[in-house]
């Protein structure tokens, strides 16, 4: 899982979770409770190979990006 600014506001209060079944979920505006749940990807075999994920403004476009390191060592943005 990773935290970042994926919900469109100025706060880094969103959480992206990759579940063991390959589902990818975004929780927006997380605070004392989990924020609004948005299913990004349904359970699937591809995302079960995501070893690590990270959030950040890697492309300098003022929107946050997701970086994935896959089980075979490939890294995608």
C-alpha positions as CSV (number, residue, x, y, z in Angstrom):
1,X,0.0,0.0,0.0
2,X,1.0,3.6,-0.4
3,X,-0.2,7.0,0.7
4,X,-0.3,10.1,-1.4
5,X,-2.4,12.8,-3.1
6,X,-4.5,10.8,-5.5
7,X,-7.9,12.4,-4.8
8,X,-7.6,15.8,-6.4
9,X,-7.2,18.0,-3.4
10,X,-4.0,19.5,-1.9
11,X,-3.7,17.0,0.9
12,X,-1.7,13.8,0.9
13,X,-4.5,11.9,2.6
14,X,-5.3,9.1,0.1
15,X,-4.4,5.5,0.4
16,X,-3.9,3.0,-2.4
17,X,-4.0,-0.7,-1.4
18,X,-3.1,-3.7,-3.5
19,X,-5.0,-6.7,-2.1
20,X,-3.6,-10.3,-2.2
21,X,-6.3,-11.3,-4.8
22,X,-5.0,-8.5,-7.1
23,X,-7.7,-5.9,-6.4
24,X,-6.5,-2.3,-6.3
25,X,-8.5,0.1,-4.1
26,X,-8.2,3.8,-3.5
27,X,-9.4,5.4,-0.3
28,X,-9.8,9.1,-0.7
29,X,-9.5,11.7,2.1
30,X,-8.5,9.3,4.8
31,X,-8.4,10.7,8.3
32,X,-9.5,9.2,11.6
33,X,-11.5,6.7,9.4
34,X,-10.8,5.2,5.9
35,X,-12.0,7.6,3.3
36,X,-14.3,7.0,0.3
37,X,-13.5,3.6,-1.2
38,X,-13.0,3.4,-5.0
39,X,-12.3,0.1,-6.6
40,X,-9.6,0.9,-9.2
41,X,-9.0,-2.6,-10.5
42,X,-11.1,-5.7,-10.0
43,X,-9.3,-8.8,-8.6
44,X,-7.0,-10.3,-11.2
45,X,-3.8,-12.3,-11.6
46,X,-1.7,-9.5,-13.0
47,X,-1.8,-7.3,-9.9
48,X,-1.0,-10.2,-7.6
49,X,2.6,-9.7,-9.1
50,X,2.9,-6.1,-7.8
51,X,5.7,-6.4,-5.3
52,X,5.8,-2.7,-4.2
53,X,3.9,0.4,-5.1
54,X,4.7,4.0,-4.4
55,X,3.0,7.4,-4.9
56,X,4.6,10.7,-5.8
57,X,4.8,13.6,-8.3
58,X,7.4,11.8,-10.4
59,X,6.5,13.4,-13.7
60,X,6.4,17.0,-12.3
61,X,2.9,17.6,-13.6
62,X,1.4,18.5,-10.2
63,X,-0.6,15.3,-10.3
64,X,0.6,12.3,-8.4
65,X,1.7,9.1,-10.1
66,X,1.9,5.5,-9.1
67,X,5.1,3.5,-9.5
68,X,4.9,-0.3,-9.4
69,X,7.8,-2.8,-9.0
70,X,6.7,-6.1,-10.3
71,X,7.8,-9.6,-9.0
72,X,10.0,-10.1,-12.1
73,X,11.9,-6.8,-11.3
74,X,10.3,-4.6,-13.9
75,X,9.3,-1.1,-12.8
76,X,6.4,0.8,-14.4
77,X,5.0,4.3,-13.9
